[in-house]
Amino acid sequence: MTPNSALAVRESSKIKSDVRKLVAQIAKMDAGKVRESASIRDDLGIDSLAAMEILASIEKRLGIVIDEAKAFDVVTVEDLLDLVTQCLKKKKRL
């Protein structure tokens, strides 16, 4: 593994951890219980208002702008992580 790829893995892990913590905080649960396969609404009990709070927190913490139209397609924590990753890649290209 090259130093750049090792750094990318660490950054990705940190981002996943940060997003999980934010989701857990809003869902009022332990971050360790937030699985990537979990449905944000059905499994974690997060309503649309709380979901918007999560998105706003992620945008603020990571300095990104999340497309609201794409945010409506988010069902699972994994979907959210993928969307955040896309936004970060877009930010780096600018």
C-alpha positions in Angstrom: 0.0 0.0 0.0 1.4 3.4 -1.0 1.5 6.3 1.5 -1.3 8.1 -0.5 -3.6 5.0 -0.5 -3.0 4.5 3.2 -3.9 8.1 3.8 -7.1 7.7 1.7 -8.1 4.6 3.7 -7.6 6.5 7.0 -9.6 9.5 5.7 -12.4 7.2 4.6 -12.5 5.5 7.9 -12.5 8.8 9.7 -15.4 10.1 7.6 -17.4 6.9 8.1 -16.8 7.2 11.8 -17.8 10.9 11.9 -21.0 10.2 9.9 -21.9 7.2 12.1 -21.4 9.4 15.2 -23.7 12.1 13.8 -26.4 9.6 12.9 -26.1 8.0 16.3 -26.3 11.3 18.1 -29.5 12.3 16.3 -31.0 8.7 16.8 -29.9 8.8 20.4 -28.1 5.5 20.3 -24.5 4.2 20.5 -22.5 4.8 17.4 -21.3 1.2 17.5 -24.9 0.1 16.8 -25.2 2.1 13.6 -24.8 -0.5 10.9 -24.2 0.5 7.3 -27.1 -1.7 6.2 -29.5 0.0 8.6 -32.5 1.8 7.2 -32.3 5.4 8.5 -36.0 5.6 8.9 -37.1 2.1 9.7 -34.2 0.7 11.7 -33.0 3.9 13.3 -36.3 5.7 13.7 -35.1 8.9 12.1 -37.8 11.0 10.7 -37.4 13.5 7.8 -36.8 16.5 10.1 -34.0 14.6 12.0 -32.6 13.4 8.6 -32.3 17.1 7.5 -30.5 17.8 10.8 -28.0 15.0 10.0 -27.4 16.4 6.5 -26.9 19.9 7.9 -24.4 18.6 10.5 -22.5 16.6 7.9 -22.3 19.6 5.6 -21.1 21.9 8.4 -18.5 19.4 9.7 -17.1 18.4 6.3 -17.5 21.7 4.5 -19.6 20.2 1.7 -23.0 20.8 0.1 -25.3 17.9 -0.3 -27.7 17.9 -3.2 -31.1 17.8 -1.7 -32.5 15.9 -4.6 -29.9 13.2 -4.1 -30.5 13.2 -0.4 -34.1 12.0 -1.0 -32.7 8.8 -2.5 -30.8 7.9 0.7 -32.4 4.9 2.5 -29.6 3.3 4.4 -26.5 4.5 6.3 -24.5 3.1 3.4 -26.4 5.3 0.9 -25.6 8.3 3.1 -21.9 7.4 3.3 -21.8 7.0 -0.5 -23.5 10.4 -1.0 -21.0 12.0 1.4 -18.1 10.4 -0.4 -19.4 11.7 -3.8 -19.7 15.2 -2.4 -16.2 15.1 -1.0 -14.8 13.9 -4.3 -16.7 16.7 -6.1 -15.3 19.2 -3.6 -11.7 18.0 -4.2 -12.1 18.5 -8.0 -13.2 22.1 -7.6 
